Amino acid sequence: MLPKRRRLSAREVKDVLAAGRSRRASLLSAKYVTGSNVLRASAVVSKKVAKKAVERNRLRRALYRALTAYKGTGTAVIFIQKVPAGPLTPAFLNDLVVLLKN
């Protein structure tokens, strides 16, 4: 899990969704706004991707776990999982790296 200072609040999530720019990869989408001094992130997994809350939470935790190693700066980002995938498959991690670098 990301530390609280690196997660977005509900208000920030609404702001990023309303005014953010989009990036897409095969398994993930990202909406982001630049301007903060540390990478702040949130993860969204809809019921279309995983019906059970346990599965959605597992995917969300996997994304947060992958983000703990990344020390980016200056972005508030929301990751939205589009397609069901295993939590830490190589394709999932590759999409995350692609979205974070752009």
C-alpha positions as CSV (number, residue, x, y, z in Angstrom):
1,M,0.0,0.0,0.0
2,L,1.2,3.5,-0.8
3,P,1.8,5.8,2.2
4,K,-1.1,8.2,2.8
5,R,1.0,11.2,1.6
6,R,1.4,9.5,-1.8
7,R,-2.3,8.7,-2.3
8,L,-4.9,11.0,-3.7
9,S,-7.9,12.2,-1.6
10,A,-11.4,11.9,-2.9
11,R,-11.5,15.6,-3.8
12,E,-8.2,15.3,-5.8
13,V,-9.5,12.2,-7.6
14,K,-12.5,14.3,-8.8
15,D,-10.3,17.1,-9.9
16,V,-7.9,14.8,-11.8
17,L,-10.9,13.0,-13.5
18,A,-12.4,16.4,-14.5
19,A,-9.3,18.2,-15.7
20,G,-6.7,15.6,-16.3
21,R,-5.0,14.4,-19.5
22,S,-5.3,10.8,-20.6
23,R,-2.7,8.1,-21.5
24,R,-3.7,4.6,-22.6
25,A,-1.9,1.2,-22.7
26,S,-3.3,-2.2,-23.4
27,L,-4.4,-3.1,-19.8
28,L,-4.4,0.3,-18.1
29,S,-5.4,3.9,-18.6
30,A,-4.1,6.8,-16.7
31,K,-5.5,10.3,-16.1
32,Y,-2.9,12.7,-14.7
33,V,-2.3,16.3,-13.8
34,T,1.2,17.7,-13.3
35,G,2.2,20.2,-10.7
36,S,2.6,18.5,-7.3
37,N,6.0,18.0,-5.8
38,V,5.7,14.2,-5.3
39,L,3.9,11.4,-7.2
40,R,0.5,10.9,-5.8
41,A,-1.6,8.1,-7.2
42,S,-4.9,6.3,-7.0
43,A,-6.2,3.1,-8.6
44,V,-9.7,2.4,-9.9
45,V,-10.9,-1.1,-10.8
46,S,-14.5,-1.3,-12.0
47,K,-17.0,-4.1,-11.6
48,K,-16.7,-4.7,-15.4
49,V,-13.1,-5.8,-14.8
50,A,-13.7,-7.9,-11.7
51,K,-17.1,-8.7,-10.2
52,K,-16.0,-9.6,-6.7
53,A,-14.7,-7.0,-4.4
54,V,-11.9,-9.4,-3.3
55,E,-10.6,-9.5,-6.9
56,R,-10.9,-5.7,-7.4
57,N,-9.0,-5.1,-4.1
58,R,-6.3,-7.6,-5.1
59,L,-5.7,-5.8,-8.4
60,R,-5.7,-2.4,-6.7
61,R,-3.1,-3.6,-4.1
62,A,-0.9,-5.0,-6.9
63,L,-0.9,-1.7,-8.6
64,Y,-0.1,0.1,-5.4
65,R,2.7,-2.4,-4.7
66,A,4.2,-1.8,-8.1
67,L,4.0,2.0,-7.6
68,T,5.9,1.9,-4.3
69,A,9.2,1.2,-6.2
70,Y,8.6,4.2,-8.5
71,K,9.9,7.5,-7.2
72,G,8.5,9.9,-9.8
73,T,7.8,13.5,-9.0
74,G,5.3,16.2,-10.0
75,T,2.3,14.2,-11.0
76,A,-1.1,13.4,-9.6
77,V,-2.3,10.2,-11.5
78,I,-5.2,7.9,-11.4
79,F,-4.7,4.4,-12.9
80,I,-7.9,2.8,-14.3
81,Q,-7.7,-0.9,-15.1
82,K,-9.6,-1.7,-18.4
83,V,-9.1,-5.4,-18.9
84,P,-9.1,-8.3,-16.4
85,A,-5.5,-9.5,-15.9
86,G,-3.5,-11.2,-13.3
87,P,-2.2,-8.9,-10.6
88,L,1.5,-8.8,-11.5
89,T,1.7,-10.3,-15.0
90,P,4.6,-9.0,-17.2
91,A,2.1,-7.2,-19.5
92,F,0.5,-5.5,-16.5
93,L,3.9,-4.2,-15.2
94,N,5.0,-3.3,-18.8
95,D,1.9,-1.1,-19.2
96,L,2.5,0.5,-15.9
97,V,6.1,1.4,-16.9
98,V,5.0,2.7,-20.2
99,L,2.3,5.0,-18.6
100,L,4.8,6.3,-15.9
101,K,7.5,7.1,-18.4
102,N,5.2,9.2,-20.7
